[in-house]
């Protein structure tokens, strides 16, 4: 079986490699724009992960391959009025996100999807599995100097929520609850491995 990671994220590649998996990388070109407000951060993350996975799986329809995709979202605020923080578009957007996250307990949510390409174009049933993991991250109060110093690092570029816990932003985080650190980095590995295994449809019998 061939495993295909539908992501350009070096963090996800590193996490899968550390787990001992061999895989190919084919970044998904799926449009990640959310055109309507999702019912929850979890629903948004799963929907985006499914879209990414199917976009790549359709290119390998019928092959003995599994496509793995993930989408990480940061949500800040109460459950009934949360704000989703994607990837900052520029330095000013990054400053805005860090001000929102300062002195907060926010959610980092990763939706994961595994698709057995032998079930495509059906795109459902035993060959598609989804899951989601949520980590509650407590971040200390950030001073203006903290924010400006972090903006100059460029670590925030292409990061959901505008920070990378595996790099310099680790010094801002005081507590993790619920999901693991790997989820905050971008891929809950145990969940991904389970979905890969569960998503394998039975091999069709010869006529």
C-alpha positions as MATLAB code, in Angstrom:
seq = 'XXXXXXXXXXXXXXXXXXXXXXXXXXXXXXXXXXXXXXXXXXXXXXXXXXXXXXXXXXXXXXXXXXXXXXXXXXXXXXXXXXXXXXXXXXXXXXXXXXXXXXXXXXXXXXXXXXXXXXXXXXXXXXXXXXXXXXXXXXXXXXXXXXXXXXXXXXXXXXXXXXXXXXXXXXXXXXXXXXXXXXXXXXXXXXXXXXXXXXXXXXXXXXX';
ca = [
       0.000    0.000    0.000;
       1.199    3.472   -0.891;
       0.680    6.295    1.598;
       0.283    9.826    0.234;
       0.424   12.900    2.469;
      -1.761   15.616    0.947;
       0.137   18.458    2.596;
       3.111   20.703    1.955;
       3.648   21.185    5.696;
       7.182   20.270    6.778;
       5.891   19.823   10.329;
       3.477   17.088    9.246;
       6.182   15.424    7.169;
       8.534   15.409   10.157;
       5.900   13.960   12.499;
       5.030   11.115   10.120;
       8.691   10.374    9.467;
       9.378   10.267   13.211;
       6.526    7.746   13.500;
       8.421    5.466   11.104;
       6.136    5.845    8.088;
       7.274    5.916    4.471;
       5.127    8.121    2.263;
       4.953   10.363   -0.761;
       3.996   14.023   -0.602;
       1.391   15.532   -2.921;
       0.129   18.864   -1.585;
      -3.587   19.414   -2.068;
      -4.761   22.404   -4.099;
      -8.147   22.383   -2.385;
      -9.585   25.848   -1.692;
      -9.443   26.298    2.090;
     -11.777   29.301    2.120;
     -14.687   28.971    4.554;
     -17.636   30.606    2.791;
     -20.066   30.189    5.686;
     -19.573   30.240    9.430;
     -19.069   26.658   10.673;
     -21.047   25.256   13.562;
     -17.799   24.643   15.454;
     -14.023   24.773   14.941;
     -14.049   20.958   14.925;
     -16.592   20.821   12.084;
     -14.556   23.306   10.052;
     -11.294   21.411   10.527;
     -12.833   18.067    9.543;
     -14.591   19.502    6.487;
     -11.373   21.066    5.237;
      -9.391   17.879    5.856;
     -11.936   15.839    3.872;
     -11.819   18.317    1.013;
      -8.034   18.210    0.888;
      -7.898   14.417    1.032;
     -10.502   13.839   -1.669;
      -8.903   16.406   -3.992;
      -5.727   14.298   -4.056;
      -7.424   10.882   -3.809;
      -9.436   11.545   -6.978;
      -6.148   11.764   -8.868;
      -5.376    8.190   -7.739;
      -8.834    6.643   -8.081;
      -8.683    2.852   -8.003;
      -5.078    2.674   -6.853;
      -3.965    0.696   -3.795;
      -3.096    3.885   -1.944;
      -4.279    5.848    1.068;
      -4.322    9.640    1.099;
      -3.879   11.374    4.453;
      -4.835   15.018    4.919;
      -5.160   17.331    7.890;
      -6.237   20.858    8.652;
      -5.358   22.789   11.786;
      -7.441   25.688   13.063;
      -6.936   27.947   16.056;
     -10.106   29.247   17.716;
     -10.217   31.921   20.388;
     -13.179   33.102   22.446;
     -16.253   31.384   23.914;
     -17.934   28.478   22.137;
     -20.920   30.552   21.039;
     -18.856   33.420   19.583;
     -15.478   31.958   18.672;
     -13.143   33.514   16.121;
     -11.158   31.255   13.815;
      -7.552   32.210   13.256;
      -6.042   30.864   10.066;
      -2.667   31.762    8.627;
      -1.792   35.455    8.990;
      -1.693   37.284    5.691;
       0.986   39.759    6.750;
       2.859   41.155    9.754;
      -0.021   43.398   10.850;
      -2.421   40.457   10.786;
       0.119   38.523   12.862;
       0.202   41.291   15.464;
      -3.601   41.234   15.627;
      -3.622   37.456   16.187;
      -0.995   37.593   18.910;
      -2.945   40.309   20.721;
      -6.043   38.071   20.619;
      -4.098   35.051   21.874;
      -2.282   36.949   24.622;
      -3.411   35.820   28.080;
      -5.910   33.359   26.565;
      -6.954   29.735   26.838;
      -7.686   28.910   23.224;
      -8.400   25.815   21.113;
      -6.045   24.271   18.585;
      -8.125   21.868   16.501;
      -6.850   19.460   13.846;
      -9.193   17.571   11.568;
      -7.710   14.459    9.950;
      -8.993   12.416    7.014;
      -7.725    9.162    5.470;
      -9.112    7.978    2.128;
      -8.561    4.591    0.510;
      -8.230    5.456   -3.177;
      -9.817    2.151   -4.181;
     -13.132    3.610   -3.013;
     -12.834    6.792   -5.078;
     -14.853    8.354   -6.751;
     -17.431    7.111   -4.256;
     -15.561    9.036   -1.550;
     -17.507    7.472    1.311;
     -18.130    4.231    3.108;
     -15.427    1.994    4.564;
     -12.641    3.724    2.635;
     -13.037    7.164    4.262;
     -12.330    7.886    7.912;
     -12.251   11.185    9.766;
     -11.314   12.313   13.226;
     -10.550   15.458   15.155;
      -8.363   16.337   18.114;
      -8.574   19.459   20.271;
      -5.816   20.829   22.476;
      -6.527   23.647   24.907;
      -3.556   25.995   24.963;
      -2.981   28.529   27.729;
      -0.786   31.427   26.653;
       0.681   33.976   29.024;
       0.173   37.705   28.600;
       2.350   39.056   25.798;
       3.921   42.481   25.963;
       4.280   44.716   22.929;
       7.978   43.859   22.971;
       7.169   40.126   22.960;
       4.895   40.580   19.966;
       7.317   42.715   17.971;
      10.223   40.369   18.683;
       8.194   37.368   17.502;
       7.012   39.137   14.355;
      10.636   39.688   13.327;
      11.373   35.931   13.485;
       9.049   35.095   10.558;
       8.268   31.791   12.331;
       4.593   32.699   12.176;
       4.369   32.616    8.399;
       2.138   29.810    7.079;
       1.166   28.827   10.647;
      -2.439   28.529   11.816;
      -2.988   31.063   14.573;
       0.288   32.759   13.746;
       2.613   30.846   16.030;
       4.770   27.726   16.073;
       4.942   25.943   19.411;
       7.834   23.805   18.159;
       9.908   26.945   17.693;
      10.189   30.222   19.603;
       6.531   30.510   20.586;
       7.024   27.683   23.065;
       8.110   30.306   25.604;
       4.644   31.894   25.444;
       2.733   28.702   26.275;
       2.203   27.802   29.916;
      -0.142   24.810   29.682;
      -1.559   22.220   27.289;
      -4.742   20.275   28.048;
      -6.667   17.615   26.185;
      -4.851   16.791   22.963;
      -1.112   16.472   22.592;
       1.679   18.783   21.569;
       1.866   17.090   18.156;
      -1.688   18.286   17.525;
      -0.585   21.885   18.132;
       2.353   21.329   15.780;
      -0.099   20.223   13.087;
      -0.851   16.488   13.195;
      -2.122   14.256   16.024;
      -0.030   11.241   15.074;
      -1.872    8.531   17.027;
      -5.175    9.629   15.507;
      -3.665    9.724   12.008;
      -2.239    6.213   12.356;
      -5.585    4.870   13.553;
      -7.465    6.457   10.664;
      -4.976    5.116    8.120;
      -5.506    1.610    9.481;
      -9.300    1.897    9.815;
      -9.692    3.526    6.430;
      -8.346    0.583    4.495;
     -11.228   -1.016    2.663;
     -11.108   -4.798    2.113;
      -9.248   -5.784   -1.022;
     -11.844   -6.678   -3.695;
     -12.113  -10.430   -4.367;
     -11.213  -11.753   -7.778;
     -14.301  -12.635   -9.859;
];
